[in-house]
Amino acid sequence: MRVLRQADYRRMRWKNGGGWTTELAAFPHDVEAFDWRVSIAEIESDGPFSAFPGCDRQIALLEGVGMELRFDGAETQRLEQRLRFVPFVGEAPVFGKLLAGPVRDFNVMTRRDRCRAEILHRPLVGPMLFVPDSTAWFVYLVGGRAECRNKDVSSALGAGDSLLLEPDLAGGNVVLSGGGEVVLIRFVPPAGIAAEPAR
């Protein structure tokens, strides 16, 4: 169980100068060929998205009026509903058109031959129980306050903090309690490959 504070995130300017990316977490850490990556982008102007060959992407509006995703030869998708995730492949040429001013969006990327992401946006009302298994969980506290507890260790979380639960079959249950809203991401094996059963 790792609690990630906003000071732990990595914020970087885009090469084209059109915005900023804050990397919340990635695995493996500090390598370009990640298995998965979770980030928040601050988009200041219209422009093309970077290509990520071999990756699947899921993106959702976090703050702002919204943005159009314009795909070559495919239907345009609008990010207008907060935290409703839109999937697309990382190879796809995509142009982002802001609807009315800058936006912040939430991004999840997975290398499709390594894993896939199951994403839920939920209110946090009372306790949530995470049972250890062979998959990783990433929890982002969008708003509110929470406490996470694992055995005799507990930590408080504020809005913008995250919780990373790495695969640990002997780690014991983790309980997240409090009030607010969360984005829950579970990283599982690619379709057709079963996860290793918990022992």
Residue frames as qw, qx, qy, qz and C-alpha x, y, z in Angstrom:
[[0.000, 0.889, 0.457, 0.000, 0.00, 0.00, 0.00],
 [0.428, -0.045, 0.036, 0.902, 1.53, 3.30, -1.12],
 [0.076, 0.879, 0.391, -0.260, -0.05, 6.69, -0.56],
 [0.487, 0.242, 0.264, 0.797, 0.93, 9.20, -3.25],
 [0.059, -0.761, -0.295, 0.575, 0.69, 12.90, -2.46],
 [0.477, 0.868, 0.138, -0.003, 0.53, 15.69, -4.99],
 [0.136, -0.857, 0.470, 0.160, 4.20, 16.42, -4.23],
 [0.631, -0.207, 0.723, 0.188, 5.05, 12.88, -5.43],
 [0.689, 0.612, 0.388, 0.001, 3.62, 13.43, -8.92],
 [0.460, -0.201, 0.390, 0.772, 5.74, 14.43, -11.92],
 [0.359, 0.832, 0.294, -0.304, 4.60, 17.49, -13.89],
 [0.478, -0.174, 0.506, 0.697, 6.05, 18.10, -17.34],
 [0.339, 0.617, -0.066, -0.707, 5.48, 20.52, -20.22],
 [0.820, 0.424, 0.383, 0.021, 4.37, 19.13, -23.56],
 [0.558, -0.107, 0.413, 0.711, 6.95, 19.24, -26.34],
 [0.211, 0.545, 0.509, 0.632, 4.51, 21.24, -28.52],
 [0.087, 0.047, -0.277, 0.956, 3.83, 23.73, -25.69],
 [0.410, -0.357, -0.460, -0.702, 0.06, 23.12, -25.80],
 [0.733, -0.550, -0.124, -0.380, -0.31, 21.96, -22.22],
 [0.128, -0.547, 0.751, -0.348, 1.07, 20.10, -19.22],
 [0.815, -0.132, -0.537, -0.173, 0.97, 16.48, -18.08],
 [0.365, -0.562, 0.594, -0.445, 1.09, 15.43, -14.45],
 [0.642, 0.093, -0.758, -0.075, 2.03, 11.77, -14.12],
 [0.677, -0.540, 0.184, -0.464, 0.34, 10.33, -11.05],
 [0.657, -0.361, 0.662, -0.003, 1.87, 6.85, -11.34],
 [0.699, 0.498, -0.428, -0.285, 3.34, 4.44, -13.86],
 [0.745, -0.344, 0.571, -0.004, 4.60, 0.86, -13.84],
 [0.712, -0.282, -0.252, 0.592, 7.45, 0.18, -14.20],
 [0.140, -0.944, -0.118, 0.273, 8.45, 3.57, -12.83],
 [0.129, -0.811, 0.368, 0.436, 10.82, 5.89, -14.71],
 [0.410, -0.068, 0.770, 0.485, 10.87, 3.90, -17.95],
 [0.315, 0.265, -0.299, -0.861, 9.46, 4.95, -21.31],
 [0.494, -0.032, -0.769, -0.404, 8.00, 1.52, -22.13],
 [0.378, -0.155, 0.606, -0.683, 5.54, 1.43, -19.21],
 [0.021, -0.273, -0.958, -0.085, 2.96, -1.34, -18.75],
 [0.103, -0.799, -0.574, -0.145, 0.47, 1.26, -17.46],
 [0.263, 0.049, -0.150, 0.952, 0.38, 4.96, -16.75],
 [0.116, -0.803, -0.583, 0.047, -2.12, 7.28, -15.02],
 [0.329, -0.035, 0.006, 0.944, -1.92, 11.02, -15.60],
 [0.133, 0.832, 0.448, -0.299, -3.81, 14.31, -15.65],
 [0.444, 0.252, 0.330, 0.794, -3.39, 16.64, -18.62],
 [0.042, 0.740, 0.251, -0.623, -3.92, 20.39, -18.60],
 [0.479, 0.380, 0.561, 0.558, -4.86, 21.31, -22.17],
 [0.091, -0.596, -0.135, 0.786, -4.51, 24.99, -22.99],
 [0.333, 0.533, -0.308, -0.715, -5.01, 25.03, -26.78],
 [0.902, 0.338, 0.094, -0.252, -6.27, 22.95, -29.70],
 [0.133, 0.676, -0.706, -0.164, -3.81, 20.45, -31.11],
 [0.796, 0.145, -0.561, -0.174, -2.90, 16.86, -31.98],
 [0.808, -0.515, 0.255, -0.129, -2.45, 14.14, -29.38],
 [0.036, -0.600, 0.791, 0.111, 0.86, 12.30, -29.12],
 [0.839, 0.133, -0.445, -0.284, 0.91, 8.80, -30.60],
 [0.440, -0.465, 0.724, -0.256, 1.41, 5.82, -28.27],
 [0.670, 0.242, -0.613, -0.340, 1.75, 2.74, -30.51],
 [0.500, 0.008, -0.850, 0.164, 0.80, -0.53, -28.82],
 [0.002, -0.107, -0.640, 0.761, -1.19, 1.24, -26.10],
 [0.182, -0.647, -0.675, -0.304, -4.89, 1.51, -25.31],
 [0.083, 0.123, -0.268, 0.952, -6.08, 4.82, -23.91],
 [0.221, -0.706, -0.669, -0.067, -9.06, 5.90, -21.82],
 [0.196, 0.119, -0.121, 0.966, -9.66, 9.60, -21.25],
 [0.195, -0.735, -0.650, -0.016, -12.28, 11.59, -19.33],
 [0.021, 0.713, 0.000, 0.701, -13.03, 15.24, -18.60],
 [0.499, -0.303, -0.595, 0.553, -11.99, 16.29, -15.09],
 [0.074, -0.681, -0.284, 0.671, -12.46, 20.08, -15.18],
 [0.001, 0.277, -0.401, -0.873, -13.63, 22.57, -17.79],
 [0.634, 0.340, 0.054, -0.693, -16.41, 22.82, -20.36],
 [0.882, 0.145, 0.447, -0.026, -15.12, 20.03, -22.57],
 [0.046, -0.563, 0.643, 0.518, -13.24, 18.97, -25.67],
 [0.873, 0.388, 0.000, -0.296, -13.90, 17.23, -28.97],
 [0.509, -0.362, 0.718, 0.308, -11.73, 14.27, -29.95],
 [0.660, 0.616, -0.120, -0.413, -11.50, 14.25, -33.73],
 [0.668, -0.212, 0.681, 0.214, -10.32, 10.94, -35.17],
 [0.189, 0.405, -0.611, -0.654, -9.19, 10.45, -38.76],
 [0.445, 0.026, -0.764, -0.466, -11.96, 8.62, -40.62],
 [0.324, -0.329, -0.861, 0.214, -13.95, 7.90, -37.43],
 [0.272, -0.803, -0.452, -0.277, -16.76, 9.43, -35.43],
 [0.093, 0.538, -0.340, 0.765, -15.95, 12.50, -33.33],
 [0.564, -0.474, -0.643, 0.211, -16.23, 11.97, -29.57],
 [0.105, -0.750, 0.078, -0.648, -17.06, 14.74, -27.12],
 [0.470, -0.185, -0.660, 0.556, -15.71, 14.92, -23.60],
 [0.237, -0.536, -0.093, -0.804, -18.51, 16.87, -21.93],
 [0.783, -0.527, -0.191, -0.271, -19.70, 14.64, -19.11],
 [0.148, -0.742, 0.586, -0.289, -17.32, 14.74, -16.18],
 [0.313, -0.383, 0.859, -0.133, -15.39, 11.51, -15.60],
 [0.878, 0.311, 0.287, -0.224, -17.13, 9.55, -18.36],
 [0.400, -0.491, 0.643, 0.430, -14.25, 7.67, -19.95],
 [0.728, 0.616, -0.080, -0.289, -13.82, 7.40, -23.73],
 [0.739, -0.290, 0.525, 0.307, -11.55, 4.59, -25.01],
 [0.645, 0.740, -0.143, -0.126, -9.36, 4.71, -28.13],
 [0.921, 0.003, 0.049, 0.386, -6.16, 3.15, -29.41],
 [0.393, -0.738, 0.141, 0.531, -2.87, 4.94, -28.95],
 [0.467, 0.015, 0.566, 0.679, -1.96, 4.63, -32.64],
 [0.240, 0.763, 0.579, 0.160, -5.02, 6.61, -33.76],
 [0.241, 0.219, 0.047, 0.944, -4.36, 10.14, -35.08],
 [0.222, -0.750, -0.608, 0.135, -6.41, 12.34, -32.73],
 [0.167, 0.385, -0.014, 0.907, -6.93, 16.11, -32.72],
 [0.238, -0.547, -0.666, 0.448, -8.27, 17.79, -29.58],
 [0.013, 0.507, 0.268, 0.819, -10.60, 20.78, -30.10],
 [0.095, -0.224, -0.623, 0.743, -11.46, 22.75, -26.96],
 [0.009, -0.681, -0.698, -0.222, -15.14, 23.69, -26.65],
 [0.121, -0.908, -0.103, -0.389, -14.69, 26.79, -24.48],
 [0.233, -0.826, 0.428, -0.283, -11.39, 27.36, -22.76],
 [0.212, 0.447, -0.854, 0.163, -8.78, 25.12, -21.14],
 [0.888, -0.274, -0.155, -0.336, -9.63, 21.73, -19.64],
 [0.202, -0.485, 0.834, -0.170, -8.08, 19.15, -17.35],
 [0.877, 0.064, -0.281, -0.385, -8.58, 15.52, -18.28],
 [0.645, -0.428, 0.618, -0.135, -7.84, 12.20, -16.64],
 [0.638, 0.510, -0.518, -0.253, -5.85, 9.69, -18.71],
 [0.754, -0.309, 0.576, -0.057, -5.22, 5.97, -18.31],
 [0.576, 0.585, -0.510, -0.257, -2.88, 4.18, -20.72],
 [0.795, -0.275, 0.539, -0.044, -2.08, 0.47, -20.85],
 [0.162, 0.464, -0.769, -0.409, 0.26, -1.47, -23.11],
 [0.814, 0.045, -0.054, -0.576, -2.21, -3.90, -24.64],
 [0.776, 0.196, -0.599, 0.015, 0.08, -6.93, -24.68],
 [0.268, 0.219, -0.713, 0.610, 0.80, -6.46, -20.96],
 [0.001, -0.367, -0.751, 0.550, -2.45, -5.44, -19.26],
 [0.104, -0.552, -0.484, -0.671, -5.78, -3.66, -19.55],
 [0.011, -0.035, 0.471, -0.881, -7.57, -1.22, -17.26],
 [0.251, -0.611, -0.728, -0.181, -11.01, -1.54, -15.68],
 [0.108, 0.144, -0.214, 0.960, -12.13, 1.94, -14.54],
 [0.259, -0.684, -0.680, -0.050, -14.95, 2.96, -12.21],
 [0.004, 0.363, -0.170, 0.916, -16.02, 6.42, -11.01],
 [0.508, -0.497, -0.704, -0.017, -17.79, 6.06, -7.66],
 [0.332, -0.780, 0.128, -0.516, -18.91, 8.06, -4.64],
 [0.436, 0.123, -0.763, 0.462, -17.02, 7.24, -1.46],
 [0.573, -0.503, 0.028, -0.647, -19.59, 6.72, 1.27],
 [0.859, -0.404, 0.267, -0.165, -18.30, 4.69, 4.20],
 [0.464, -0.515, 0.679, 0.242, -15.74, 1.88, 3.76],
 [0.786, 0.489, -0.303, -0.226, -14.40, 0.18, 0.61],
 [0.755, -0.411, 0.507, 0.064, -12.60, -3.14, 1.04],
 [0.560, 0.640, -0.500, -0.164, -9.71, -4.23, -1.21],
 [0.916, -0.258, 0.307, -0.008, -8.73, -7.89, -0.90],
 [0.134, -0.664, 0.631, 0.379, -5.13, -8.70, -1.93],
 [0.891, 0.313, 0.329, 0.003, -4.67, -10.58, -5.19],
 [0.665, -0.097, 0.397, 0.626, -2.29, -10.65, -8.14],
 [0.306, 0.706, 0.363, 0.525, -3.57, -7.45, -9.75],
 [0.288, -0.093, -0.227, 0.926, -2.76, -3.80, -9.04],
 [0.028, -0.839, -0.542, -0.037, -5.28, -1.12, -8.02],
 [0.265, 0.100, -0.061, 0.957, -4.89, 2.64, -8.38],
 [0.144, -0.771, -0.615, 0.084, -7.33, 4.86, -6.46],
 [0.223, 0.260, 0.020, 0.939, -7.53, 8.61, -7.08],
 [0.102, -0.628, -0.620, 0.459, -9.42, 10.72, -4.54],
 [0.214, 0.574, 0.402, 0.681, -11.17, 13.28, -6.75],
 [0.211, -0.587, 0.081, -0.777, -12.75, 15.12, -3.83],
 [0.786, -0.538, -0.159, -0.260, -13.38, 14.77, -0.12],
 [0.129, -0.645, 0.698, -0.283, -11.28, 13.13, 2.57],
 [0.936, -0.029, -0.309, -0.168, -10.46, 9.51, 3.32],
 [0.391, -0.629, 0.661, -0.122, -8.38, 7.19, 5.46],
 [0.823, 0.252, -0.491, -0.137, -6.74, 3.98, 4.25],
 [0.557, -0.557, 0.559, -0.259, -5.80, 1.20, 6.65],
 [0.810, 0.272, -0.518, -0.046, -3.73, -1.94, 6.15],
 [0.705, -0.169, -0.569, 0.388, -3.12, -4.04, 9.24],
 [0.436, -0.672, -0.336, 0.495, -1.72, -1.57, 11.81],
 [0.299, -0.130, 0.223, 0.919, -0.82, 1.13, 9.28],
 [0.214, 0.800, 0.559, -0.046, -3.20, 3.98, 8.45],
 [0.296, -0.090, 0.191, 0.932, -2.85, 7.13, 6.39],
 [0.273, 0.716, 0.400, -0.503, -5.11, 10.11, 5.69],
 [0.386, 0.240, 0.560, 0.692, -5.84, 11.19, 2.10],
 [0.174, 0.618, 0.212, -0.737, -7.03, 14.55, 0.85],
 [0.655, 0.700, 0.233, -0.165, -8.48, 15.56, -2.51],
 [0.431, 0.814, -0.385, -0.057, -5.90, 14.97, -5.24],
 [0.304, -0.512, 0.801, -0.068, -4.04, 12.23, -3.33],
 [0.777, 0.224, -0.479, -0.341, -3.84, 8.66, -4.61],
 [0.692, -0.373, 0.591, -0.181, -3.51, 5.13, -3.29],
 [0.577, 0.451, -0.637, -0.241, -1.51, 2.46, -5.13],
 [0.804, -0.265, 0.479, -0.232, -2.16, -1.13, -4.14],
 [0.331, 0.538, -0.733, -0.254, 0.49, -3.31, -5.73],
 [0.868, -0.041, -0.442, -0.224, 0.02, -7.09, -6.14],
 [0.001, 0.425, -0.764, 0.485, 0.69, -8.70, -2.77],
 [0.678, -0.237, -0.628, -0.301, -0.98, -11.98, -1.93],
 [0.594, -0.302, -0.613, 0.424, 0.24, -11.79, 1.68],
 [0.154, 0.307, -0.132, 0.930, -0.35, -8.09, 2.27],
 [0.023, -0.431, -0.725, 0.537, -3.71, -8.29, 4.01],
 [0.144, 0.771, 0.585, 0.205, -6.93, -6.41, 3.30],
 [0.195, 0.003, -0.047, 0.980, -6.90, -2.65, 2.73],
 [0.002, -0.745, -0.658, 0.112, -9.87, -0.57, 3.87],
 [0.152, 0.185, 0.126, 0.963, -10.55, 2.87, 2.41],
 [0.140, -0.702, -0.682, 0.150, -13.14, 4.89, 4.32],
 [0.145, -0.289, -0.061, 0.944, -14.37, 8.45, 4.24],
 [0.379, 0.738, 0.494, -0.260, -16.55, 10.71, 2.14],
 [0.034, 0.635, -0.370, -0.677, -16.09, 12.08, -1.36],
 [0.852, 0.476, 0.048, -0.212, -15.60, 10.58, -4.81],
 [0.486, -0.485, 0.657, 0.311, -12.95, 8.31, -6.29],
 [0.705, 0.507, -0.396, -0.300, -11.70, 6.94, -9.58],
 [0.745, -0.322, 0.584, -0.030, -10.90, 3.24, -9.17],
 [0.594, 0.595, -0.480, -0.250, -8.59, 1.57, -11.69],
 [0.819, -0.268, 0.507, -0.007, -7.81, -2.14, -11.68],
 [0.322, 0.640, -0.617, -0.324, -5.00, -3.35, -13.92],
 [0.858, -0.020, 0.483, -0.174, -5.66, -6.91, -15.11],
 [0.451, -0.171, 0.727, 0.489, -4.07, -9.24, -17.68],
 [0.279, 0.226, -0.459, -0.813, -4.98, -8.75, -21.35],
 [0.808, 0.121, 0.113, -0.566, -8.24, -10.29, -22.58],
 [0.892, 0.259, -0.349, -0.126, -7.94, -14.04, -22.90],
 [0.503, 0.281, -0.670, 0.468, -5.19, -14.37, -20.25],
 [0.644, -0.654, -0.377, -0.127, -6.35, -15.31, -16.77],
 [0.141, -0.783, 0.429, -0.428, -4.90, -13.68, -13.68],
 [0.415, 0.157, -0.843, 0.304, -2.89, -15.88, -11.34],
 [0.604, -0.602, -0.447, -0.269, -5.27, -17.11, -8.63],
 [0.250, -0.706, 0.423, -0.510, -4.80, -15.84, -5.10],
 [0.623, 0.035, -0.761, 0.177, -3.32, -18.38, -2.71]]
